[in-house]
Amino acid sequence: MNVWKKVALVGVCASALVLAACNKKEAKKDNLVIKFTSVTTQDSPKGQGIELFKKLVEERSQGKIKVETYHNSTLFKDKEEAEALQSGTVQLAGLSLAKFGPLGIKEFELFDTPYLFNDFNDVHKVTQGPVGAEMMKLVETKGIKGVAFWDNGMKLMSANKPIHTVEDYKGLKMRIQSSKVIDLQMKSIGALPQVMAFSETYQALSTGVVDGTENPPSNMLSQKMHEVQKHASLTNHGILGYLVVANKKFWDGMSDEQRTIVQAALKESTDFTNKIAQEENDKALAQIKASGKTDVYTPTADERLALKKAMVTSHKDIDAMVGGGWMQKMYQAVGFDANK
């Protein structure tokens, strides 16, 4: 082989290597890993929604988008979730609506307002209407993007003593999320609110560090809190819902094709989660009752109204704390009536 043929061959080989390297780089760029974190268990309504999202995304992207799911605080606890999302350590999280207050978006704490919602039909009047759309835009100032509202359930109260009347709550140390509204709610009935990570609640209840807490039945069952709470009352005084949020830099950085796949999967998993939420909570409540470990009490109409009137005294302070006419927007959206 003469020298010119050798030079030509070397050139061809070099070009092939460069092309292979470029193709490898391009293939790597086409692949995407999404870390989705949650403090609830995989069998909770939110956990099931997250797993459906993973399945849909990976199937429709033919494996080019991989979704890593982390349930039950395996990556981060309550407060850490939002920080990890803002820093880009994780790309998606289903944050309870109470968690946006500590982020500086106090308007979201209105979702914790006691007895504002009679059921999730009322909640949807907000989350699926203009007020919810307006609230969704607020989170973008924090480097995150709201992408879907997810339901869980109506909350019950639990404790290691009977809790039938307003008087029964006085002096009880009640675990709460980091929410100024829930703090005001508990104080309105004489309870002593104790902010604590969700993952630490079972241990605190079992050792008597706190006396009780509030949760939808699905959370109470999945975290086995019914094993360390002798009594529960079906107060239905508040709701637990979530806003699925994405790291904004990640969201904006996806290709149009990737975002289309992710958005469609989020839409389907949202519909699924919101559809099963009530069913899962009904099943969980039945299992709690069947366990025989927790006495589940249904307040009389008079007891419920007395508890509502006591808690509604906190609305004035909540309204003043949030400001901006947001409480009135909520009242109008759901047709709030303090006497029903």
C-alpha positions in Angstrom: 0.0 0.0 0.0 1.5 3.4 -1.0 1.7 6.3 1.4 -1.3 8.1 0.0 -3.6 5.1 0.4 -2.4 4.9 4.0 -3.1 8.5 4.6 -6.6 8.1 3.1 -7.3 5.0 5.2 -6.2 6.8 8.4 -8.5 9.7 7.4 -11.5 7.4 6.9 -10.8 5.7 10.2 -10.5 9.0 12.0 -13.8 10.2 10.5 -15.5 7.0 11.6 -14.3 7.4 15.1 -15.5 11.0 15.3 -18.9 10.0 13.8 -19.2 7.1 16.4 -18.3 9.5 19.2 -20.9 12.0 18.0 -23.6 9.3 17.6 -22.8 8.1 21.2 -23.1 11.7 22.5 -26.3 12.2 20.6 -27.8 9.0 21.9 -26.9 10.0 25.5 -28.5 13.4 24.9 -31.7 11.6 23.7 -31.9 9.6 26.9 -33.4 11.2 30.0 -33.6 10.2 33.7 -36.4 11.5 35.8 -36.2 11.0 39.6 -39.7 11.2 41.2 -39.7 11.4 45.0 -42.5 11.0 47.6 -42.8 10.6 51.4 -45.8 8.3 51.1 -45.7 4.5 50.4 -46.0 2.9 47.0 -49.5 1.5 47.7 -50.9 4.9 48.7 -53.0 6.7 46.0 -50.1 9.0 45.2 -47.7 6.1 45.1 -49.9 4.3 42.6 -50.2 7.4 40.5 -46.4 7.8 40.4 -45.9 4.1 39.4 -48.5 4.5 36.6 -46.6 7.6 35.4 -43.4 5.6 35.3 -44.9 2.8 33.3 -46.5 5.1 30.7 -43.4 7.3 30.2 -41.0 4.4 29.8 -43.3 2.5 27.5 -44.1 5.4 25.2 -40.5 6.7 25.0 -39.4 3.1 24.3 -37.0 3.3 27.2 -35.4 6.6 26.2 -36.9 8.2 29.3 -36.2 6.4 32.5 -38.2 7.2 35.6 -36.7 6.3 39.0 -39.3 6.3 41.7 -38.5 6.8 45.4 -41.3 6.2 47.9 -41.8 6.4 51.7 -39.0 9.0 52.3 -36.3 6.7 50.9 -34.5 9.8 49.4 -35.8 12.8 51.3 -38.1 13.8 54.2 -40.8 16.4 54.1 -38.8 19.6 54.1 -35.9 18.1 52.1 -38.2 17.2 49.2 -38.8 20.8 48.1 -35.1 21.7 48.5 -34.0 18.8 46.4 -36.5 19.7 43.7 -35.3 23.4 43.6 -31.7 22.3 43.4 -32.4 19.8 40.6 -31.4 16.8 42.6 -34.8 15.3 41.7 -36.9 16.3 38.8 -40.4 15.6 40.0 -42.2 15.5 43.4 -45.7 15.2 44.6 -45.7 17.8 47.4 -48.6 18.1 49.9 -50.2 21.5 49.5 -49.1 22.5 53.0 -45.5 22.4 51.9 -45.7 25.5 49.8 -46.2 27.9 52.7 -42.7 27.3 54.1 -41.5 27.9 50.5 -42.9 31.4 50.7 -46.1 30.7 48.7 -48.5 31.2 51.6 -51.6 31.2 49.3 -51.4 27.4 49.1 -51.9 27.1 52.9 -55.5 28.0 52.3 -56.0 24.4 51.2 -55.5 23.5 54.9 -58.2 25.8 56.1 -60.5 23.7 58.4 -64.0 22.9 57.1 -63.5 25.0 54.0 -64.3 22.0 51.8 -67.1 19.5 52.3 -65.6 17.0 49.9 -63.3 16.8 46.9 -66.0 18.0 44.6 -65.5 21.3 46.4 -61.7 21.0 46.1 -62.0 20.5 42.3 -64.0 23.8 42.1 -60.7 25.4 43.1 -58.0 23.2 41.6 -59.8 22.7 38.2 -61.0 26.3 38.0 -59.5 29.8 37.5 -58.4 30.1 41.2 -56.3 26.9 40.9 -54.8 28.1 37.6 -53.8 31.4 39.2 -52.3 29.6 42.1 -50.3 27.2 39.8 -48.5 30.2 38.3 -47.3 31.3 41.8 -44.9 28.4 42.2 -42.7 29.4 39.2 -41.2 32.2 41.2 -39.4 29.5 43.3 -37.7 27.7 40.4 -40.3 25.0 40.2 -43.3 24.4 37.9 -46.7 23.1 39.0 -47.9 20.5 36.6 -50.9 18.7 38.2 -53.1 18.7 41.3 -53.6 15.2 42.8 -56.2 14.2 45.4 -55.8 12.0 48.5 -58.6 12.2 51.0 -60.5 13.9 53.8 -58.7 13.9 57.1 -59.7 12.3 60.3 -58.3 12.9 63.8 -56.6 10.2 65.8 -55.4 10.0 69.4 -54.8 7.6 72.3 -58.0 8.8 74.0 -61.6 9.2 72.8 -62.0 12.5 70.8 -65.7 13.1 70.5 -66.1 16.8 71.5 -64.1 20.0 71.2 -63.2 19.6 74.9 -61.5 16.3 74.3 -58.8 17.9 72.2 -57.6 20.3 74.8 -54.0 19.7 75.8 -53.3 17.0 73.3 -50.0 17.1 71.5 -50.9 16.7 67.9 -48.4 16.1 65.1 -48.8 18.4 62.1 -47.1 19.3 58.9 -45.2 22.5 58.8 -48.3 24.7 58.2 -49.2 27.9 59.9 -52.8 27.3 59.0 -52.9 23.8 60.6 -51.1 25.3 63.6 -54.0 27.8 64.0 -56.5 25.0 63.4 -55.2 22.9 66.3 -54.9 25.9 68.6 -58.5 26.8 67.9 -59.6 23.6 69.7 -57.0 23.8 72.5 -54.6 21.2 71.1 -50.8 21.7 71.1 -49.5 21.5 67.5 -46.1 19.7 67.1 -44.4 20.1 63.7 -42.8 16.8 62.7 -41.6 14.9 59.5 -44.2 12.4 58.2 -41.6 9.6 58.3 -41.0 10.2 62.1 -44.7 10.3 63.1 -45.2 6.5 63.7 -42.3 6.4 66.1 -43.4 9.6 67.9 -46.9 8.2 68.3 -45.7 4.8 69.6 -43.4 6.4 72.2 -45.9 9.1 73.3 -43.8 12.0 72.1 -47.1 13.1 70.5 -50.6 12.1 71.5 -52.2 12.1 68.1 -52.3 13.4 64.5 -54.5 14.0 61.5 -54.5 12.0 58.2 -56.6 10.6 55.5 -57.3 6.9 56.2 -55.0 5.7 53.4 -52.0 7.5 55.1 -52.9 6.2 58.5 -53.1 2.6 57.3 -50.1 2.6 55.0 -47.9 4.1 57.8 -49.4 1.7 60.3 -50.4 4.6 62.6 -53.6 2.7 63.4 -51.4 0.2 65.4 -50.4 3.0 67.8 -53.6 5.1 67.9 -56.4 3.7 70.0 -59.0 6.1 68.8 -60.0 8.0 65.6 -62.8 10.4 64.8 -64.2 10.9 61.3 -64.2 14.6 61.5 -63.6 15.2 57.8 -62.3 18.7 58.9 -59.8 19.1 56.1 -58.3 17.7 53.0 -54.9 16.3 52.0 -54.0 16.9 48.4 -50.8 17.4 46.4 -49.3 19.5 43.7 -47.0 17.6 41.4 -44.2 19.9 40.7 -41.1 19.8 38.4 -37.8 21.5 38.6 -38.3 24.4 36.2 -34.9 24.2 34.5 -35.4 20.5 33.9 -38.9 21.0 32.5 -37.9 23.8 30.2 -34.8 21.8 29.0 -36.8 18.8 27.8 -37.2 18.4 24.0 -40.7 19.0 22.6 -41.0 15.2 22.1 -40.0 14.4 25.6 -42.3 17.0 27.1 -45.3 15.7 25.1 -44.7 12.2 26.4 -44.3 13.4 30.0 -47.4 15.7 29.9 -49.6 13.0 28.4 -48.5 10.5 31.1 -49.1 13.1 33.8 -52.6 13.7 32.5 -53.4 10.0 32.6 -51.8 9.4 36.0 -53.7 12.5 37.4 -57.0 11.1 36.2 -56.2 7.7 37.6 -55.0 9.0 41.0 -58.0 11.3 41.5 -60.4 8.4 40.5 -59.0 5.9 43.0 -58.3 8.3 45.9 -61.8 8.0 47.5 -62.0 4.3 46.8 -58.5 3.7 48.4 -59.4 5.8 51.4 -62.7 3.9 51.9 -60.9 0.6 51.7 -58.3 1.8 54.1 -60.9 2.9 56.6 -62.6 -0.5 56.4 -59.2 -2.2 57.1 -58.5 0.1 60.1 -61.9 -0.8 61.5 -61.5 -4.5 60.8 -58.1 -4.5 62.6 -59.7 -3.9 65.9 -56.8 -1.8 67.0 -58.4 1.6 66.5 -61.9 2.5 67.7 -63.3 4.7 64.8 -66.0 7.1 66.0 -68.5 9.0 63.8 -69.4 12.4 65.4 -73.0 13.3 65.7 -74.3 16.2 63.6 -74.2 18.5 66.7 -70.7 17.4 67.6 -69.5 18.0 64.1 -71.1 21.5 63.9 -69.6 22.4 67.3 -66.1 21.3 66.1 -66.6 23.2 62.8 -67.6 26.4 64.6 -64.6 26.2 67.0 -62.2 25.7 64.1 -63.8 28.4 61.9 -62.7 30.9 64.4 -59.3 30.5 62.9 -60.4 31.6 59.5 -60.1 35.3 60.4 -56.5 34.9 61.4 -55.8 32.7 58.3 -57.3 35.4 56.0 -55.2 38.1 57.6 -52.0 36.0 57.3 -52.5 35.1 53.6 -54.1 38.4 52.5 -54.7 39.4 48.9 -58.4 38.5 49.0 -57.5 34.9 48.6 -59.8 33.6 51.3 -62.8 35.3 49.6 -61.8 33.7 46.3 -61.9 30.4 48.0 -65.2 31.1 49.8 -66.8 32.1 46.5 -65.5 29.2 44.5 -66.9 26.6 47.0 -69.9 28.5 48.3 -68.7 28.3 51.9 -71.2 28.4 54.7 -70.0 28.4 58.3 -73.3 27.1 59.7 -73.7 23.9 57.6 
